[in-house]
């Protein structure tokens, strides 16, 4: 059974597509699903587009059409913790929708009818993914040249296993960070898709895991060239981490 891999930006998975073999494509719902092998494992790779609706639609199509064993999401995120730096990797544990508020009918962050305020990633796969990230950082220079890493301020990247906040909002100001952290104190980074995919996977009983490369500090200094970072850094992070994950799965 193939492993489904989703990313929100095409630049984030460019290196992965380039390394696929027996590659063929299926177009459906304005998405291109890349089917083939990566390091000896069958995968289905797709660019979902930004936002929760786009990501949830893509995840549903993946599950319905490709008889997957699991889904892995990868891409960039903005740090919400001052101790997390550009180039660090966050392996997601609990996935929250920070912009979901159905109160007073249900409590803030709770998904109506499901009675859940978060969706937790698959424990076994999360541990394997964390190990894959550790192995990748040990050989980082083989995927990211030192001068290229320094260009983006990456010096001593580390791995954080933590909670992630998703919402249809680009977080770029300190006040926005404070607002998210005031209600979700444990979240360490913000992005726009993960929790939506986690919810779809929960409803379909599909194992889900996620890793995010920190591209910025999600504050007033969020001026990084995202397409360049995604292509030169995040894409190669994804390739190196997935290599370790697939070989050892």
C-alpha positions as CSV (number, residue, x, y, z in Angstrom):
1,X,0.0,0.0,0.0
2,X,1.4,3.4,-1.0
3,X,2.2,6.2,1.4
4,X,0.5,9.5,0.7
5,X,2.6,12.6,1.0
6,X,1.1,16.1,0.9
7,X,2.7,19.6,0.7
8,X,1.0,23.0,0.4
9,X,3.5,24.5,-2.0
10,X,5.1,23.0,-5.1
11,X,8.5,24.3,-4.2
12,X,8.4,22.3,-0.9
13,X,8.3,19.0,-2.8
14,X,10.3,19.7,-5.9
15,X,13.3,17.7,-4.8
16,X,11.1,14.8,-3.9
17,X,9.4,14.7,-7.3
18,X,12.8,14.9,-9.0
19,X,13.9,11.7,-7.2
20,X,10.8,9.6,-7.9
21,X,11.1,6.6,-10.2
22,X,8.4,4.9,-12.3
23,X,6.8,8.3,-12.1
24,X,3.3,8.8,-13.6
25,X,0.7,11.5,-12.9
26,X,-3.1,11.7,-12.4
27,X,-4.9,15.0,-12.6
28,X,-8.2,15.3,-10.7
29,X,-9.9,18.2,-9.1
30,X,-7.3,20.7,-10.3
31,X,-4.6,18.6,-8.4
32,X,-1.8,16.5,-9.9
33,X,-1.2,13.3,-8.0
34,X,2.4,12.0,-8.6
35,X,2.5,8.2,-8.3
36,X,5.7,6.2,-8.3
37,X,8.6,5.0,-6.1
38,X,10.9,6.9,-3.8
39,X,13.8,4.9,-2.2
40,X,12.0,1.7,-3.0
41,X,8.7,2.6,-1.5
42,X,5.5,3.3,-3.4
43,X,4.2,6.8,-2.8
44,X,1.5,9.2,-4.0
45,X,2.7,12.8,-3.8
46,X,0.5,15.9,-4.2
47,X,0.7,19.6,-3.9
48,X,-2.6,20.6,-2.0
49,X,-2.4,24.4,-2.3
50,X,-2.7,26.7,0.7
51,X,-5.3,26.6,3.4
52,X,-7.5,24.2,5.3
53,X,-10.2,23.7,2.7
54,X,-7.7,22.9,-0.1
55,X,-5.7,20.6,2.2
56,X,-8.8,18.7,3.4
57,X,-10.1,18.3,-0.2
58,X,-6.8,16.9,-1.3
59,X,-6.5,14.5,1.7
60,X,-10.0,13.2,1.0
61,X,-9.2,12.6,-2.6
62,X,-6.0,10.8,-1.7
63,X,-7.7,8.5,0.7
64,X,-10.6,7.7,-1.7
65,X,-8.5,7.0,-4.8
66,X,-5.2,5.5,-3.8
67,X,-5.7,2.9,-1.0
68,X,-3.0,4.4,1.2
69,X,-1.4,3.0,4.3
70,X,-0.8,6.4,5.8
71,X,-0.5,10.1,5.1
72,X,2.5,12.3,5.8
73,X,2.4,16.1,5.5
74,X,5.5,18.2,5.0
75,X,6.3,21.9,4.4
76,X,7.2,25.1,6.1
77,X,5.9,26.8,9.3
78,X,6.4,29.9,11.4
79,X,7.8,29.5,14.9
80,X,5.6,30.6,17.8
81,X,8.2,29.9,20.5
82,X,11.3,32.1,20.9
83,X,13.5,29.1,21.4
84,X,12.7,27.7,17.9
85,X,14.8,28.9,15.1
86,X,14.9,28.9,11.3
87,X,15.9,25.5,10.0
88,X,14.5,23.6,13.1
89,X,12.2,20.8,12.4
90,X,8.8,20.4,14.2
91,X,7.3,16.9,14.3
92,X,3.7,17.4,15.1
93,X,1.9,15.8,18.0
94,X,-1.4,17.5,18.6
95,X,-3.0,19.5,15.8
96,X,-5.3,22.4,16.7
97,X,-7.3,24.8,14.5
98,X,-6.5,28.2,16.1
99,X,-9.2,30.0,14.2
100,X,-12.0,27.6,15.0
101,X,-14.6,29.1,17.4
102,X,-18.1,27.8,17.6
103,X,-18.9,29.2,21.0
104,X,-21.3,29.4,22.8
105,X,-22.7,26.3,21.0
106,X,-19.4,24.4,21.5
107,X,-16.3,25.5,23.3
108,X,-13.6,27.3,21.5
109,X,-11.4,25.1,19.2
110,X,-13.8,22.2,19.4
111,X,-14.8,20.6,16.1
112,X,-18.6,20.4,16.1
113,X,-20.1,16.9,16.3
114,X,-16.7,15.3,17.0
115,X,-16.3,16.7,20.5
116,X,-12.5,17.1,19.9
117,X,-10.4,20.2,20.2
118,X,-7.3,18.6,18.6
119,X,-6.3,15.6,16.6
120,X,-3.2,13.7,17.6
121,X,-0.8,12.2,15.1
122,X,-0.1,8.5,14.9
123,X,2.2,7.6,17.8
124,X,4.2,4.8,16.1
125,X,4.7,6.8,12.9
126,X,5.6,10.0,14.9
127,X,8.4,8.1,16.6
128,X,9.7,6.8,13.3
129,X,9.5,10.3,11.8
130,X,11.4,11.8,14.7
131,X,14.1,9.2,14.3
132,X,14.2,10.0,10.5
133,X,14.6,13.7,11.3
134,X,17.5,12.9,13.7
135,X,19.2,10.8,11.1
136,X,18.8,13.6,8.5
137,X,20.3,16.3,10.7
138,X,23.4,14.1,11.2
139,X,24.0,14.3,7.4
140,X,22.6,17.7,6.8
141,X,25.6,18.9,4.8
142,X,24.9,16.2,2.2
143,X,21.6,17.8,1.4
144,X,22.1,21.5,2.3
145,X,25.4,23.0,1.5
146,X,26.8,25.0,4.4
147,X,26.9,28.3,2.5
148,X,23.2,27.8,1.5
149,X,22.2,27.1,5.1
150,X,24.0,30.2,6.3
151,X,22.2,32.3,3.6
152,X,19.0,31.6,5.5
153,X,20.5,31.9,9.0
154,X,20.5,28.1,9.7
155,X,23.3,27.3,12.1
156,X,22.5,24.4,14.5
157,X,19.0,23.0,13.6
158,X,17.2,20.8,16.1
159,X,14.1,18.7,16.3
160,X,11.0,19.6,18.4
161,X,8.2,17.2,18.9
162,X,5.3,19.5,19.7
163,X,1.8,20.8,19.1
164,X,0.9,22.7,15.9
165,X,-1.7,25.4,15.3
166,X,-3.4,25.6,11.9
167,X,-5.5,28.4,10.5
168,X,-6.3,30.3,7.3
169,X,-4.1,33.2,8.3
170,X,-0.4,34.0,7.7
171,X,1.0,34.9,11.1
172,X,3.4,37.9,10.8
173,X,2.9,40.0,13.9
174,X,3.7,39.6,17.6
175,X,0.1,40.4,18.6
176,X,-1.2,37.5,16.5
177,X,1.3,35.1,18.2
178,X,0.1,36.3,21.6
179,X,-3.5,35.8,20.6
180,X,-2.8,32.2,19.5
181,X,-0.7,31.3,22.5
182,X,-3.2,32.8,25.0
183,X,-5.6,30.1,24.1
184,X,-3.2,27.3,23.0
185,X,-0.2,27.6,25.2
186,X,1.4,24.4,24.0
187,X,1.6,25.1,20.3
188,X,5.1,25.7,19.0
189,X,4.5,26.7,15.3
190,X,1.8,27.9,13.0
191,X,0.8,26.9,9.5
192,X,-2.4,26.7,7.3
193,X,-3.2,23.0,6.6
194,X,-2.1,20.3,9.1
195,X,-5.0,20.2,11.5
196,X,-7.5,20.0,8.6
197,X,-5.7,17.0,7.1
198,X,-5.5,15.5,10.6
199,X,-9.3,15.8,11.0
200,X,-9.9,14.1,7.6
201,X,-7.5,11.3,8.6
202,X,-9.2,10.9,11.9
203,X,-12.6,10.5,10.3
204,X,-11.3,8.0,7.8
205,X,-9.2,6.1,10.4
206,X,-6.0,6.9,8.3
207,X,-2.7,7.1,10.2
208,X,-1.4,10.7,9.9
209,X,1.9,12.3,10.7
210,X,3.5,15.7,9.9
211,X,6.9,17.5,10.0
212,X,7.4,21.1,9.4
213,X,10.6,23.0,8.6
214,X,10.7,26.4,10.4
215,X,11.1,29.1,7.8
216,X,10.6,32.2,10.0
217,X,9.8,33.4,13.5
218,X,6.2,34.3,12.6
219,X,6.6,37.9,13.8
220,X,7.2,41.4,12.5
221,X,10.4,40.1,10.9
222,X,8.7,37.5,8.7
223,X,10.2,38.8,5.5
224,X,11.9,35.7,4.2
225,X,11.7,34.8,0.5
226,X,9.3,31.8,1.0
227,X,9.5,30.3,-2.5
228,X,13.4,30.4,-2.3
229,X,13.4,28.9,1.2
230,X,10.9,26.3,0.2
231,X,12.9,25.3,-2.9
232,X,16.4,25.5,-1.6
233,X,15.9,24.3,2.0
234,X,12.5,22.8,2.8
235,X,12.4,20.7,-0.4
236,X,15.7,19.1,0.5
237,X,14.7,18.7,4.1
238,X,11.7,16.8,2.9
239,X,13.8,14.6,0.6
240,X,16.4,13.8,3.3
241,X,13.8,13.1,6.0
242,X,11.5,11.0,3.8
243,X,14.6,9.0,2.6
244,X,15.2,7.9,6.2
245,X,11.6,7.4,6.9
246,X,10.8,5.3,3.9
247,X,14.0,3.2,4.0
248,X,13.2,2.3,7.7
249,X,9.4,1.8,7.4
